[in-house]
Amino acid sequence: MEQKGNKHENYEILNLLGYGLSKFDNAFIKEFGFTTKTNFFNYFVEIGIVETGSVVKNRMDLFDPFFPNNGRKGWWQKGDAYIHRKYLIDSLFGNENVKGYSDIVKLYLKENYKIKELFVEVKPIVKSRFKKLQETGLEAELYFMNNFNEISAFNNGILEDARLYGDGYDFQINVNESSYLAEVKGIREKKGKFRLTEKEFLMASEYKNDYIITLVLNMNDLPTFLTIENPINNLKFEERIIKSKETKEYHLSKDIC
């Protein structure tokens, strides 16, 4: 099974499995028709997702410290090192009961691994959240929201979420009498590139040192922050024209009243 760095080839489904096993314990495996965890682990060997059942067990161990009610310590020695993986799943599916959550995992298996024997029926809003699961940006933003006080410039600050406004920054951080605009970018590896939209570039040009790019690096393993103040002045960007695809709209042929 291919593994790049510390990221398993089937990283996303393993996180979903680990979360479900830790949060719901045996009730989770029963939703898949199994009575023992060993058989459940081996099922994912049979369908080619892991080479050994221990890989699934290890992912359960990773999540166990975040669900103390299951009675297992898991990899408690690592503390909150991997909690960013829980943040993402919590934000999308944290309110689901064991059946609802199991159906989400089955949906992932059907759509990504073509496992036909699984029956699943989920609500439209769950499918919408499901599409967000693999977005690096959302995972990085959630990590930032839960850990921004670790960044010296934002320490003791108050976070205001601006993502819905689409004005070229994700958050405003108010620190004493100062306000900073934070644009968060996620990078899976320890280094990489990112881009700015036109709105982000214009806001960064206008607010200069008060506009801070916050990179969440190494998201495949143990995330770290790298902040860049006044990115237009301190980094080199190349302008590229992106041609948008044409989209359809449907208009009423006559007044409704």
DODODO-383909 format. One record per residue (C-alpha): residue number from 0; x, y, z; residue in three letters. Coordinates in steps of 0.05 Angstrom, whole numbers, plus 5000, padded with zeros to 4 digits. Layout:
// residues N
<NUM; <X; Y; Z>; 'ALA'> ...
// end
This chain:
// residues 257
<0; <5000; 5000; 5000>; 'MET'> <1; <5030; 5066; 4978>; 'GLU'> <2; <5048; 5116; 5033>; 'GLN'> <3; <5077; 5185; 5020>; 'LYS'> <4; <5116; 5211; 5079>; 'GLY'> <5; <5071; 5201; 5140>; 'ASN'> <6; <5007; 5201; 5100>; 'LYS'> <7; <4975; 5135; 5083>; 'HIS'> <8; <4947; 5129; 5013>; 'GLU'> <9; <4877; 5120; 5043>; 'ASN'> <10; <4885; 5174; 5096>; 'TYR'> <11; <4814; 5202; 5093>; 'GLU'> <12; <4776; 5136; 5101>; 'ILE'> <13; <4823; 5114; 5157>; 'LEU'> <14; <4809; 5178; 5195>; 'ASN'> <15; <4734; 5166; 5187>; 'LEU'> <16; <4742; 5094; 5212>; 'LEU'> <17; <4786; 5114; 5271>; 'GLY'> <18; <4736; 5168; 5292>; 'TYR'> <19; <4677; 5121; 5287>; 'GLY'> <20; <4711; 5065; 5326>; 'LEU'> <21; <4733; 5112; 5381>; 'SER'> <22; <4668; 5150; 5388>; 'LYS'> <23; <4617; 5094; 5380>; 'PHE'> <24; <4660; 5032; 5396>; 'ASP'> <25; <4624; 4965; 5382>; 'ASN'> <26; <4560; 4999; 5360>; 'ALA'> <27; <4599; 5025; 5299>; 'PHE'> <28; <4622; 4956; 5275>; 'ILE'> <29; <4552; 4927; 5284>; 'LYS'> <30; <4527; 4977; 5233>; 'GLU'> <31; <4572; 4941; 5183>; 'PHE'> <32; <4548; 4872; 5204>; 'GLY'> <33; <4608; 4853; 5247>; 'PHE'> <34; <4610; 4828; 5319>; 'THR'> <35; <4685; 4833; 5332>; 'THR'> <36; <4735; 4888; 5317>; 'LYS'> <37; <4784; 4838; 5289>; 'THR'> <38; <4736; 4817; 5235>; 'ASN'> <39; <4720; 4890; 5221>; 'PHE'> <40; <4794; 4907; 5214>; 'PHE'> <41; <4805; 4848; 5168>; 'ASN'> <42; <4747; 4869; 5123>; 'TYR'> <43; <4788; 4930; 5102>; 'PHE'> <44; <4846; 4884; 5084>; 'VAL'> <45; <4799; 4843; 5041>; 'GLU'> <46; <4774; 4903; 5002>; 'ILE'> <47; <4845; 4929; 4991>; 'GLY'> <48; <4845; 4992; 5034>; 'ILE'> <49; <4900; 4968; 5082>; 'VAL'> <50; <4952; 4913; 5080>; 'GLU'> <51; <4941; 4892; 5152>; 'THR'> <52; <4884; 4901; 5202>; 'GLY'> <53; <4932; 4934; 5250>; 'SER'> <54; <4931; 4996; 5206>; 'VAL'> <55; <4857; 5007; 5222>; 'VAL'> <56; <4870; 4992; 5296>; 'LYS'> <57; <4926; 5043; 5297>; 'ASN'> <58; <4879; 5096; 5270>; 'ARG'> <59; <4830; 5079; 5326>; 'MET'> <60; <4887; 5086; 5376>; 'ASP'> <61; <4902; 5155; 5347>; 'LEU'> <62; <4830; 5179; 5361>; 'PHE'> <63; <4819; 5143; 5428>; 'ASP'> <64; <4848; 5198; 5472>; 'PRO'> <65; <4796; 5246; 5446>; 'PHE'> <66; <4739; 5201; 5468>; 'PHE'> <67; <4755; 5182; 5541>; 'PRO'> <68; <4686; 5150; 5551>; 'ASN'> <69; <4707; 5090; 5510>; 'ASN'> <70; <4753; 5067; 5566>; 'GLY'> <71; <4816; 5062; 5522>; 'ARG'> <72; <4876; 5107; 5528>; 'LYS'> <73; <4901; 5096; 5457>; 'GLY'> <74; <4961; 5138; 5437>; 'TRP'> <75; <4953; 5185; 5497>; 'TRP'> <76; <5028; 5200; 5496>; 'GLN'> <77; <5019; 5242; 5434>; 'LYS'> <78; <4972; 5290; 5469>; 'GLY'> <79; <4933; 5335; 5420>; 'ASP'> <80; <4983; 5326; 5364>; 'ALA'> <81; <4931; 5296; 5317>; 'TYR'> <82; <4869; 5332; 5341>; 'ILE'> <83; <4864; 5372; 5276>; 'HIS'> <84; <4837; 5307; 5245>; 'ARG'> <85; <4781; 5305; 5296>; 'LYS'> <86; <4765; 5380; 5287>; 'TYR'> <87; <4748; 5368; 5214>; 'LEU'> <88; <4703; 5308; 5225>; 'ILE'> <89; <4670; 5340; 5285>; 'ASP'> <90; <4653; 5402; 5245>; 'SER'> <91; <4619; 5362; 5190>; 'LEU'> <92; <4590; 5301; 5224>; 'PHE'> <93; <4597; 5311; 5299>; 'GLY'> <94; <4522; 5313; 5311>; 'ASN'> <95; <4507; 5247; 5276>; 'GLU'> <96; <4486; 5186; 5315>; 'ASN'> <97; <4520; 5119; 5302>; 'VAL'> <98; <4474; 5100; 5244>; 'LYS'> <99; <4480; 5168; 5211>; 'GLY'> <100; <4555; 5169; 5218>; 'TYR'> <101; <4562; 5097; 5194>; 'SER'> <102; <4521; 5115; 5132>; 'ASP'> <103; <4570; 5171; 5117>; 'ILE'> <104; <4629; 5122; 5121>; 'VAL'> <105; <4591; 5074; 5076>; 'LYS'> <106; <4577; 5130; 5026>; 'LEU'> <107; <4652; 5145; 5025>; 'TYR'> <108; <4667; 5072; 5011>; 'LEU'> <109; <4615; 5068; 4956>; 'LYS'> <110; <4637; 5131; 4920>; 'GLU'> <111; <4712; 5125; 4928>; 'ASN'> <112; <4724; 5050; 4928>; 'TYR'> <113; <4663; 5024; 4890>; 'LYS'> <114; <4642; 4978; 4946>; 'ILE'> <115; <4574; 4958; 4917>; 'LYS'> <116; <4547; 4913; 4972>; 'GLU'> <117; <4538; 4971; 5021>; 'LEU'> <118; <4468; 5001; 5024>; 'PHE'> <119; <4466; 5073; 5045>; 'VAL'> <120; <4415; 5130; 5044>; 'GLU'> <121; <4435; 5199; 5068>; 'VAL'> <122; <4401; 5267; 5069>; 'LYS'> <123; <4420; 5320; 5018>; 'PRO'> <124; <4453; 5365; 5070>; 'ILE'> <125; <4497; 5307; 5092>; 'VAL'> <126; <4520; 5298; 5020>; 'LYS'> <127; <4536; 5372; 5018>; 'SER'> <128; <4579; 5366; 5081>; 'ARG'> <129; <4609; 5302; 5053>; 'PHE'> <130; <4637; 5341; 4993>; 'LYS'> <131; <4674; 5387; 5042>; 'LYS'> <132; <4711; 5329; 5074>; 'LEU'> <133; <4772; 5330; 5028>; 'GLN'> <134; <4780; 5405; 5024>; 'GLU'> <135; <4848; 5425; 5050>; 'THR'> <136; <4823; 5497; 5062>; 'GLY'> <137; <4769; 5478; 5110>; 'LEU'> <138; <4814; 5433; 5151>; 'GLU'> <139; <4866; 5488; 5156>; 'ALA'> <140; <4814; 5540; 5176>; 'GLU'> <141; <4788; 5495; 5231>; 'LEU'> <142; <4858; 5483; 5257>; 'TYR'> <143; <4870; 5558; 5257>; 'PHE'> <144; <4805; 5573; 5294>; 'MET'> <145; <4824; 5525; 5349>; 'ASN'> <146; <4897; 5545; 5355>; 'ASN'> <147; <4906; 5617; 5331>; 'PHE'> <148; <4926; 5640; 5401>; 'ASN'> <149; <4991; 5601; 5393>; 'GLU'> <150; <5013; 5653; 5342>; 'ILE'> <151; <5049; 5711; 5377>; 'SER'> <152; <5016; 5765; 5335>; 'ALA'> <153; <4947; 5738; 5352>; 'PHE'> <154; <4959; 5719; 5425>; 'ASN'> <155; <4900; 5739; 5470>; 'ASN'> <156; <4862; 5762; 5409>; 'GLY'> <157; <4788; 5756; 5393>; 'ILE'> <158; <4771; 5720; 5329>; 'LEU'> <159; <4716; 5743; 5282>; 'GLU'> <160; <4697; 5697; 5225>; 'ASP'> <161; <4693; 5733; 5158>; 'ALA'> <162; <4691; 5673; 5111>; 'ARG'> <163; <4619; 5682; 5090>; 'LEU'> <164; <4631; 5753; 5066>; 'TYR'> <165; <4681; 5734; 5011>; 'GLY'> <166; <4720; 5799; 5018>; 'ASP'> <167; <4790; 5771; 5011>; 'GLY'> <168; <4806; 5747; 5081>; 'TYR'> <169; <4782; 5692; 5127>; 'ASP'> <170; <4785; 5722; 5196>; 'PHE'> <171; <4794; 5787; 5233>; 'GLN'> <172; <4835; 5781; 5297>; 'ILE'> <173; <4826; 5838; 5347>; 'ASN'> <174; <4886; 5845; 5393>; 'VAL'> <175; <4879; 5902; 5443>; 'ASN'> <176; <4870; 5964; 5398>; 'GLU'> <177; <4897; 5930; 5335>; 'SER'> <178; <4859; 5889; 5283>; 'SER'> <179; <4892; 5840; 5236>; 'TYR'> <180; <4864; 5806; 5174>; 'LEU'> <181; <4883; 5733; 5171>; 'ALA'> <182; <4880; 5693; 5106>; 'GLU'> <183; <4891; 5619; 5121>; 'VAL'> <184; <4922; 5571; 5071>; 'LYS'> <185; <4933; 5496; 5082>; 'GLY'> <186; <4992; 5458; 5055>; 'ILE'> <187; <4995; 5382; 5063>; 'ARG'> <188; <5071; 5377; 5065>; 'GLU'> <189; <5124; 5414; 5104>; 'LYS'> <190; <5132; 5463; 5046>; 'LYS'> <191; <5094; 5483; 4984>; 'GLY'> <192; <5062; 5539; 4944>; 'LYS'> <193; <4996; 5576; 4951>; 'PHE'> <194; <4958; 5626; 4910>; 'ARG'> <195; <4919; 5690; 4924>; 'LEU'> <196; <4853; 5707; 4891>; 'THR'> <197; <4845; 5777; 4862>; 'GLU'> <198; <4805; 5799; 4923>; 'LYS'> <199; <4858; 5771; 4971>; 'GLU'> <200; <4913; 5806; 4932>; 'PHE'> <201; <4877; 5872; 4934>; 'LEU'> <202; <4863; 5867; 5008>; 'MET'> <203; <4935; 5848; 5022>; 'ALA'> <204; <4958; 5908; 4981>; 'SER'> <205; <4911; 5955; 5019>; 'GLU'> <206; <4924; 5931; 5091>; 'TYR'> <207; <4998; 5915; 5084>; 'LYS'> <208; <5026; 5896; 5153>; 'ASN'> <209; <4957; 5885; 5181>; 'ASP'> <210; <4944; 5831; 5129>; 'TYR'> <211; <4976; 5765; 5151>; 'ILE'> <212; <4978; 5702; 5110>; 'ILE'> <213; <4976; 5643; 5158>; 'THR'> <214; <5001; 5578; 5129>; 'LEU'> <215; <4982; 5513; 5163>; 'VAL'> <216; <5040; 5468; 5141>; 'LEU'> <217; <5050; 5393; 5148>; 'ASN'> <218; <4976; 5378; 5153>; 'MET'> <219; <4988; 5305; 5135>; 'ASN'> <220; <5024; 5295; 5201>; 'ASP'> <221; <5035; 5348; 5255>; 'LEU'> <222; <5012; 5417; 5232>; 'PRO'> <223; <5053; 5479; 5245>; 'THR'> <224; <5040; 5553; 5232>; 'PHE'> <225; <5080; 5599; 5188>; 'LEU'> <226; <5057; 5672; 5185>; 'THR'> <227; <5075; 5723; 5131>; 'ILE'> <228; <5060; 5796; 5144>; 'GLU'> <229; <5051; 5842; 5085>; 'ASN'> <230; <5055; 5785; 5035>; 'PRO'> <231; <5054; 5830; 4973>; 'ILE'> <232; <5117; 5864; 4997>; 'ASN'> <233; <5152; 5802; 5023>; 'ASN'> <234; <5135; 5750; 4970>; 'LEU'> <235; <5136; 5748; 4895>; 'LYS'> <236; <5071; 5732; 4858>; 'PHE'> <237; <5059; 5722; 4784>; 'GLU'> <238; <4993; 5745; 4755>; 'GLU'> <239; <4953; 5692; 4718>; 'ARG'> <240; <4887; 5700; 4682>; 'ILE'> <241; <4840; 5644; 4697>; 'ILE'> <242; <4783; 5634; 4647>; 'LYS'> <243; <4720; 5615; 4684>; 'SER'> <244; <4673; 5563; 4657>; 'LYS'> <245; <4606; 5587; 4632>; 'GLU'> <246; <4550; 5572; 4681>; 'THR'> <247; <4476; 5564; 4667>; 'LYS'> <248; <4419; 5602; 4699>; 'GLU'> <249; <4344; 5588; 4694>; 'TYR'> <250; <4297; 5648; 4691>; 'HIS'> <251; <4221; 5649; 4696>; 'LEU'> <252; <4188; 5661; 4630>; 'SER'> <253; <4135; 5706; 4661>; 'LYS'> <254; <4118; 5741; 4727>; 'ASP'> <255; <4097; 5696; 4784>; 'ILE'> <256; <4040; 5741; 4806>; 'CYS'> 
// end
